């Protein structure tokens, strides 16, 4: 039985923001995903996307200017965005966020995917859910893998969003070319490799929580996912540039992705992109030490509000 079923997650169209089970409320509390003092309404439940059943959250303030959809990073889940969620709610936005296939409370083999098309389909299906409960305009923030998914939507003219933020977008990870050799060796006798924890944030409390208390965090990488990323990079290289205006925020101490390569490619594919470098910041921009996180939130908030 999937963990989502153990939490008694109902279809999101049936959610009314009240009467969540003790297990679901404990999940909210553990990841700081409840509304706390933000007010409004928190709708949580499941929705279908292809072969998957995905878990999502809708945060609806009494009054708001726009709705922002958040797309999380690889091996993570909606809890990665707790700081951004509460920042956006406090600044006049509604928020939608869901766990990607194979992540968090969503179904699917852990951290695996056959094609990035399944990710973009999941975003499209979630937007359909959102539009029945929240009003536009609709914007998006994609972090790391979420940034790759958002780029794919934009470059294939499928993005349903007016404003788009790419936060530390994943195109190449560190030592990407070298990893192709590693993949060819490992894929001969296994389909998974253990995750190697990096110091991807300057926030010590976040690192401790991430490594010892984040029970929904994936602990190994799927080689099927690695192959899907290789395939997506080939597709990205051949994509026609997009005229959309996007905001890119990137830390210059990011050791998780090859950010210099990634930013150069983003500039080629999105010639109207606005690039904001965060000096001293590592990969987890929304879970960085406050000195960096506050700058990231200010850049994103200003861009989305204008």
PAROMI-405058 format. One line per field, with one value per residue (C-alpha): residue in one letter; z, y, x; residue number from 1. Coordinates in Angstrom, 3 decimals. Example, Ala and Ser with C-alpha at 12.3 -4.5 7.8 and 13.67 -1.06 7.14 Angstrom:
residues 2
aa = (A, S)
w = (7.800, 7.140)
v = (-4.500, -1.060)
u = (12.300, 13.670)
i = (1, 2)
***
This chain:
residues 306
aa = (X, X, X, X, X, X, X, X, X, X, X, X, X, X, X, X, X, X, X, X, X, X, X, X, X, X, X, X, X, X, X, X, X, X, X, X, X, X, X, X, X, X, X, X, X, X, X, X, X, X, X, X, X, X, X, X, X, X, X, X, X, X, X, X, X, X, X, X, X, X, X, X, X, X, X, X, X, X, X, X, X, X, X, X, X, X, X, X, X, X, X, X, X, X, X, X, X, X, X, X, X, X, X, X, X, X, X, X, X, X, X, X, X, X, X, X, X, X, X, X, X, X, X, X, X, X, X, X, X, X, X, X, X, X, X, X, X, X, X, X, X, X, X, X, X, X, X, X, X, X, X, X, X, X, X, X, X, X, X, X, X, X, X, X, X, X, X, X, X, X, X, X, X, X, X, X, X, X, X, X, X, X, X, X, X, X, X, X, X, X, X, X, X, X, X, X, X, X, X, X, X, X, X, X, X, X, X, X, X, X, X, X, X, X, X, X, X, X, X, X, X, X, X, X, X, X, X, X, X, X, X, X, X, X, X, X, X, X, X, X, X, X, X, X, X, X, X, X, X, X, X, X, X, X, X, X, X, X, X, X, X, X, X, X, X, X, X, X, X, X, X, X, X, X, X, X, X, X, X, X, X, X, X, X, X, X, X, X, X, X, X, X, X, X, X, X, X, X, X, X, X, X, X, X, X, X)
w = (0.000, -0.962, 1.792, 0.468, 1.159, 4.695, 5.234, 3.945, 1.281, -0.422, -3.977, -3.947, -5.570, -2.395, -0.044, 1.988, 4.154, 7.285, 8.967, 7.999, 9.795, 12.665, 10.364, 7.704, 10.313, 11.682, 8.140, 7.813, 11.139, 10.453, 7.174, 8.199, 5.422, 7.483, 7.221, 10.755, 10.975, 7.237, 7.301, 4.274, 3.191, 2.723, 0.396, 0.309, -1.631, -4.594, -8.328, -11.307, -13.947, -16.457, -14.532, -11.352, -8.378, -7.195, -3.919, -4.021, -1.900, -2.740, -0.490, -1.014, 0.921, 1.272, -1.131, -3.473, -6.584, -8.478, -8.107, -8.100, -8.949, -7.391, -8.942, -6.588, -7.145, -7.696, -4.708, -2.825, -2.355, -1.516, 1.895, 0.138, -0.440, 3.091, 3.283, -0.166, 0.454, 3.571, 1.950, -1.019, 1.188, 3.233, 0.110, -1.483, -3.571, -3.653, -3.998, -5.603, -5.060, -5.616, -5.320, -8.670, -9.750, -7.659, -5.006, -1.602, -1.198, -4.918, -6.526, -8.828, -8.391, -6.119, -8.028, -11.359, -14.617, -18.191, -19.862, -18.790, -20.749, -17.726, -15.576, -17.925, -18.127, -14.324, -14.244, -16.874, -14.916, -11.702, -13.408, -14.456, -10.785, -9.731, -12.213, -10.711, -7.286, -7.752, -10.043, -12.192, -13.392, -13.008, -12.491, -11.702, -9.770, -10.719, -8.527, -9.902, -11.621, -11.398, -13.395, -16.089, -16.256, -16.524, -19.293, -21.181, -20.940, -22.195, -25.068, -26.286, -26.033, -23.446, -20.425, -18.997, -16.890, -17.407, -15.288, -14.725, -12.160, -12.689, -9.384, -9.691, -12.787, -13.517, -16.984, -16.206, -12.703, -11.471, -13.431, -15.905, -18.797, -16.509, -15.169, -18.605, -18.197, -14.694, -15.978, -18.709, -16.106, -13.333, -15.667, -16.620, -13.173, -11.211, -11.715, -8.634, -6.899, -3.365, -3.019, -1.977, 0.397, -0.432, 1.595, -0.571, 1.928, 4.485, 6.871, 9.350, 10.734, 7.236, 6.527, 9.764, 9.111, 5.516, 6.464, 9.667, 9.790, 6.206, 5.908, 2.432, 0.916, -1.691, -0.640, -4.007, -7.642, -10.371, -13.430, -15.484, -14.369, -15.315, -18.818, -19.042, -18.112, -20.790, -23.347, -22.228, -22.588, -26.198, -26.797, -25.066, -27.242, -30.372, -29.065, -30.773, -28.451, -26.589, -26.398, -22.966, -20.217, -17.287, -14.029, -13.200, -9.684, -9.153, -6.329, -7.242, -4.622, -6.043, -6.212, -7.187, -10.765, -13.376, -13.044, -15.406, -18.250, -17.291, -17.185, -20.564, -22.108, -20.486, -22.028, -25.468, -25.145, -23.348, -24.743, -22.713, -19.401, -16.425, -14.526, -10.835, -9.202, -5.425, -4.218, -1.637, -2.025, -2.536, -4.360, -1.960, -2.540, -0.678, 2.247, 2.466, 5.457, 5.851, 4.508, 1.107, 1.269, 1.955, -1.200, -3.301, -1.926, -2.586, -6.200, -6.832, -4.966, -6.752, -10.176, -9.551, -8.084, -10.800)
v = (0.000, 3.443, 5.940, 8.299, 5.638, 5.165, 8.885, 8.571, 11.217, 11.942, 13.244, 16.940, 17.824, 16.525, 18.525, 21.224, 22.370, 20.751, 17.345, 16.107, 12.952, 13.078, 11.551, 14.224, 16.979, 15.511, 15.576, 19.258, 20.052, 18.099, 19.901, 23.249, 22.973, 24.102, 27.587, 28.675, 32.412, 32.925, 32.485, 31.472, 27.894, 24.895, 22.191, 18.968, 15.805, 13.589, 13.889, 11.593, 12.134, 9.333, 6.197, 8.178, 9.403, 12.635, 14.558, 18.311, 21.381, 24.467, 27.516, 30.033, 33.317, 35.281, 37.893, 37.433, 39.006, 35.897, 32.172, 30.766, 27.111, 25.613, 22.711, 21.070, 19.545, 15.992, 13.587, 16.113, 16.998, 19.873, 20.387, 21.808, 24.958, 25.679, 29.007, 30.131, 29.084, 31.221, 34.129, 34.117, 33.785, 36.724, 38.819, 38.428, 35.244, 31.962, 28.909, 25.486, 22.808, 19.046, 16.084, 14.975, 11.330, 9.076, 11.746, 12.554, 11.274, 10.713, 7.275, 5.866, 4.164, 6.318, 9.096, 7.315, 8.458, 7.193, 10.586, 14.226, 14.361, 12.673, 15.587, 18.215, 16.248, 16.236, 20.031, 20.389, 18.105, 20.021, 23.332, 21.883, 21.103, 24.567, 26.424, 24.857, 26.314, 29.344, 32.353, 33.779, 35.235, 32.092, 32.170, 29.482, 28.892, 25.868, 24.859, 22.670, 19.767, 21.956, 24.587, 22.003, 21.049, 24.698, 25.286, 22.286, 23.700, 27.096, 25.756, 23.525, 26.404, 24.488, 26.713, 27.983, 30.642, 34.384, 34.762, 32.095, 31.855, 29.390, 28.874, 27.082, 25.298, 21.796, 21.171, 19.636, 18.507, 18.743, 16.437, 15.764, 14.556, 12.300, 10.806, 9.404, 6.938, 6.068, 5.522, 3.140, 1.020, 1.007, 0.483, -2.921, -4.388, -2.078, 0.409, 2.563, 4.217, 5.621, 9.346, 11.286, 14.132, 17.440, 20.621, 22.240, 24.942, 27.210, 26.641, 24.006, 23.309, 22.596, 20.188, 18.287, 18.050, 17.014, 14.178, 12.905, 13.911, 14.229, 10.860, 11.619, 12.454, 9.917, 8.215, 6.853, 7.917, 6.009, 5.261, 5.369, 8.979, 9.624, 8.296, 10.514, 13.545, 12.655, 12.392, 15.706, 17.432, 16.240, 17.656, 20.910, 21.382, 21.174, 23.419, 26.722, 29.729, 31.134, 34.843, 34.561, 36.813, 34.691, 35.404, 33.169, 33.165, 31.270, 30.956, 31.203, 28.583, 25.955, 22.658, 20.541, 21.749, 23.008, 26.468, 28.238, 25.868, 25.979, 29.781, 30.080, 27.655, 29.423, 32.696, 31.046, 29.457, 32.443, 35.577, 37.799, 36.114, 38.285, 36.596, 37.387, 35.866, 35.376, 35.754, 33.094, 31.042, 27.268, 25.145, 25.093, 28.725, 28.572, 26.718, 28.739, 30.750, 33.815, 36.196, 34.493, 33.221, 36.695, 38.034, 35.165, 35.671, 39.414, 38.910, 36.362, 38.302, 41.572, 39.926, 38.117, 41.191, 43.733)
u = (0.000, 1.316, 2.143, -0.540, -3.170, -1.850, -2.456, -6.039, -5.547, -8.855, -9.235, -8.476, -11.814, -13.453, -11.217, -12.939, -10.021, -11.441, -11.492, -8.038, -6.940, -4.451, -1.796, -2.312, -2.209, 1.033, 2.446, 1.482, 3.127, 6.321, 6.985, 5.468, 2.919, -0.066, -1.493, -0.533, -1.204, -1.547, -5.319, -7.369, -7.957, -5.650, -6.968, -4.962, -5.633, -4.815, -5.383, -4.685, -2.010, -1.535, -0.554, 0.145, -1.860, -0.268, -0.593, -1.124, -1.811, -3.852, -3.481, -6.288, -6.192, -9.428, -8.016, -5.064, -3.567, -2.400, -1.732, 1.809, 2.481, 5.632, 7.576, 10.090, 13.527, 14.724, 14.542, 12.405, 8.732, 6.361, 7.962, 11.019, 8.972, 7.747, 9.596, 8.490, 4.880, 4.558, 6.401, 4.010, 0.925, 2.140, 2.568, -0.823, -0.534, -2.400, -0.151, -0.388, 2.266, 2.343, 4.691, 6.088, 5.638, 7.867, 8.351, 6.892, 3.334, 2.766, 2.737, 5.385, 8.744, 10.895, 12.686, 12.149, 10.573, 10.543, 10.369, 10.249, 6.992, 5.410, 6.526, 5.139, 1.880, 1.721, 2.077, -0.647, -2.978, -2.299, -3.057, -6.406, -7.099, -5.980, -8.143, -11.275, -10.413, -8.112, -8.158, -5.377, -3.212, -1.101, 2.670, 5.252, 8.457, 10.549, 13.471, 16.299, 14.465, 11.359, 13.240, 14.019, 10.339, 9.339, 11.891, 10.503, 6.981, 8.151, 10.249, 7.423, 4.912, 2.892, 3.534, 0.222, 1.970, 2.417, 5.567, 8.190, 10.998, 13.852, 15.668, 19.030, 17.691, 18.941, 20.348, 23.729, 24.578, 28.145, 30.492, 27.689, 29.849, 31.886, 28.644, 27.824, 30.676, 29.539, 26.007, 27.161, 28.966, 26.353, 23.393, 24.792, 24.105, 21.790, 18.986, 19.689, 22.630, 22.745, 22.352, 25.456, 24.596, 26.236, 26.413, 23.783, 22.777, 24.456, 21.542, 22.785, 19.312, 18.012, 20.867, 20.251, 16.511, 17.074, 19.410, 17.812, 14.135, 12.917, 11.199, 9.821, 13.198, 14.382, 17.613, 18.724, 18.831, 17.059, 19.176, 15.971, 15.642, 19.282, 18.587, 15.496, 17.622, 20.200, 17.381, 15.891, 19.265, 19.434, 15.970, 16.885, 19.977, 17.817, 15.004, 14.248, 14.863, 11.850, 11.035, 9.387, 10.712, 11.868, 13.659, 16.629, 18.110, 21.342, 23.861, 27.534, 28.531, 26.181, 28.058, 25.051, 24.630, 27.102, 25.625, 28.030, 27.099, 23.430, 23.215, 24.960, 22.466, 19.510, 20.707, 20.786, 17.362, 15.765, 17.442, 15.090, 15.942, 16.852, 19.705, 20.213, 23.294, 23.220, 26.801, 27.673, 24.479, 24.495, 21.928, 18.959, 18.022, 14.691, 16.291, 19.486, 20.669, 18.474, 21.145, 20.796, 17.210, 15.819, 17.476, 16.102, 12.597, 12.794, 13.847, 11.104, 8.429, 9.164, 9.173, 5.879, 4.173, 4.997)
i = (1, 2, 3, 4, 5, 6, 7, 8, 9, 10, 11, 12, 13, 14, 15, 16, 17, 18, 19, 20, 21, 22, 23, 24, 25, 26, 27, 28, 29, 30, 31, 32, 33, 34, 35, 36, 37, 38, 39, 40, 41, 42, 43, 44, 45, 46, 47, 48, 49, 50, 51, 52, 53, 54, 55, 56, 57, 58, 59, 60, 61, 62, 63, 64, 65, 66, 67, 68, 69, 70, 71, 72, 73, 74, 75, 76, 77, 78, 79, 80, 81, 82, 83, 84, 85, 86, 87, 88, 89, 90, 91, 92, 93, 94, 95, 96, 97, 98, 99, 100, 101, 102, 103, 104, 105, 106, 107, 108, 109, 110, 111, 112, 113, 114, 115, 116, 117, 118, 119, 120, 121, 122, 123, 124, 125, 126, 127, 128, 129, 130, 131, 132, 133, 134, 135, 136, 137, 138, 139, 140, 141, 142, 143, 144, 145, 146, 147, 148, 149, 150, 151, 152, 153, 154, 155, 156, 157, 158, 159, 160, 161, 162, 163, 164, 165, 166, 167, 168, 169, 170, 171, 172, 173, 174, 175, 176, 177, 178, 179, 180, 181, 182, 183, 184, 185, 186, 187, 188, 189, 190, 191, 192, 193, 194, 195, 196, 197, 198, 199, 200, 201, 202, 203, 204, 205, 206, 207, 208, 209, 210, 211, 212, 213, 214, 215, 216, 217, 218, 219, 220, 221, 222, 223, 224, 225, 226, 227, 228, 229, 230, 231, 232, 233, 234, 235, 236, 237, 238, 239, 240, 241, 242, 243, 244, 245, 246, 247, 248, 249, 250, 251, 252, 253, 254, 255, 256, 257, 258, 259, 260, 261, 262, 263, 264, 265, 266, 267, 268, 269, 270, 271, 272, 273, 274, 275, 276, 277, 278, 279, 280, 281, 282, 283, 284, 285, 286, 287, 288, 289, 290, 291, 292, 293, 294, 295, 296, 297, 298, 299, 300, 301, 302, 303, 304, 305, 306)
***
